[in-house]
Amino acid sequence: MKKILEHQVPFPAGAESDNFTAALASALVIARGYTEETPYWCTQNRCHCVHCSPCGDHPLENHQTSIYHCLLTASTLAFGFDYPWDDTVDPHTLPGFSKGWRWDDGFVDALARFAGFSYLRFDGTSTQEEVLSAMKNSLDNGFPTLLRLENEMEWILAVGYDADTIYGLDSQLHALSDNWHSVLRDAIVITGNTAPEMSYKELLERIASALSYEEHGALESVIMDTLDHVTAENAMDIAGMMNGINGVPIEARWHAAESFCGAENLLCNICTNEEIHSRLSEVIWARYVKDNNDETHGIGWKIWSALGVGPKTGYDITPQSADLIMQKETQETLKRLFAKVFENDRAVCAEIRALVKTL
C-alpha cells in the first residue's frame, strides 16, 4: 500500500537559515491539518489574507513561515548571534548550548510543549523494524517524521511510503535510498497533536534569559576590540567575521518580531494577557523591524552596506570588503551600528523582565 501525506511545503521557504526549525515547521503544517483554504493572518496588513499581492497565492508556505517564526522564537534561536549547530563558533551566544550540540531532548521537548505535539525518538541503535513501524503508523495517522541521515546537519521529512520505500521531503519530494537506516542519526516521529504546555510566562523568561546571556556582552566587546585592530593582513578575515555575526540577527530578530506581532499563530495560542502581549509586540516591532527607527533589521542592512555586501555579492564579502574595513570611517560606522544592535536587545530584554513581574 502506498501512502503520501498531502499539503507538503518544501523547505527552507525564504529566509529560513535553521534547517531543523524549517523541517519542523513544514511537519506541523501537515500535522495540524492546514490546507490551501485555511485562513492566514497577514501581519503587514493586520487582517486575513485578501490576496493583495503574489504572496497570497501560496497560503501553505505562509503558514509554514508563520510557524517557523514562532518556533525560532520559542527555541530562543531568534535571539542569538550564531546557531548552536555551528561548530566553528565557541562559545555560543545562547545559554545551554555547547560546542558539538545536536538537538538534545530538552530542546525538542521545549518545542513540543510550546507547539503542542507528541513524538517518539529513535537513533541509529534502533532497529530498522522499530523505526519503520513507528514511521508507518504515524504516517497512516497523518503525521510525518523528521529524519537526520548521513549529513548530520540536515533534516528531512518522511512524508510517505510504498512498501519499505520511504519518501522524503526537503526542497523537493524524493524516495530515500534503500539503505537509509544504515546512515540514520536521528528520527523524531510525530505521533499526535496535544494541548500546549508551555506558559506565556515561561516563554518570556526563556527569551529574557537568552537576551541577557553574558556572552552577548562578551561578543560586543570582542567586536569593538577587533575593529580597533584591523590590518592589511587580517582585513579580509575581520570583514568575514563581521558579516557572519550580522547575518544572524538581521534575519532572526525579524522572525521574533513577526511571531509577536502576528495573530492566530502558535505564540498567540499560549498568550494569557492581551495587554502585556500588545505592549511587547509594540516594543519588539519598534526595536527589531520598524522602518527608519534604528531597528535591528535596518541596521543589519547598513552593516552589509558598510562592508560592500548585498544581493549582488550573494551576501558574501568580496575583496572590496577588506578595502572598506581598512578605513577608519568604516570601522567607526560598524562600531556604532553593532552597538545599536546590542542596545536594541537590551531594551527588549528590559521590557520583558518588567512585564514578566506582572504575570
HELIX and SHEET records of a PDB file:
HELIX    1   1 ASN A   19  ALA A   31  1                                  13    
HELIX    2   2 PRO A   54  ASP A   57  5                                   4    
HELIX    3   3 PRO A   59  ALA A   74  1                                  16    
HELIX    4   4 LEU A   77  PHE A   79  5                                   3    
HELIX    5   5 ASP A  105  ALA A  115  1                                  11    
HELIX    6   6 GLN A  128  ASP A  140  1                                  13    
HELIX    7   7 TRP A  180  VAL A  183  5                                   4    
HELIX    8   8 TYR A  200  LEU A  211  1                                  12    
HELIX    9   9 GLU A  214  LEU A  227  1                                  14    
HELIX   10  10 ALA A  235  CYS A  261  1                                  27    
HELIX   11  11 LEU A  266  ASN A  269  1                                   4    
HELIX   12  12 GLU A  274  TYR A  288  1                                  15    
HELIX   13  13 THR A  296  ALA A  306  1                                  11    
HELIX   14  14 PRO A  311  THR A  313  5                                   3    
HELIX   15  15 PRO A  319  ILE A  325  1                                   7    
HELIX   16  16 LYS A  328  VAL A  356  1                                  29    
SHEET    1   A 5 LYS A   2  ILE A   4  0                                        
SHEET    2   A 5 TRP A 155  ASP A 162 -1                                        
SHEET    3   A 5 THR A 145  ARG A 148 -1                                        
SHEET    4   A 5 ASP A 186  ASN A 193 -1                                        
SHEET    5   A 5 PHE A 117  ASP A 123 -1                                        
SHEET    1   B 4 LYS A   2  ILE A   4  0                                        
SHEET    2   B 4 TRP A 155  ASP A 162 -1                                        
SHEET    3   B 4 THR A 165  LEU A 169 -1                                        
SHEET    4   B 4 LEU A 173  ALA A 175 -1                                        
SHEET    1   C 2 TRP A  41  CYS A  42  0                                        
SHEET    2   C 2 CYS A  47  HIS A  48 -1                                        
END                                                                             
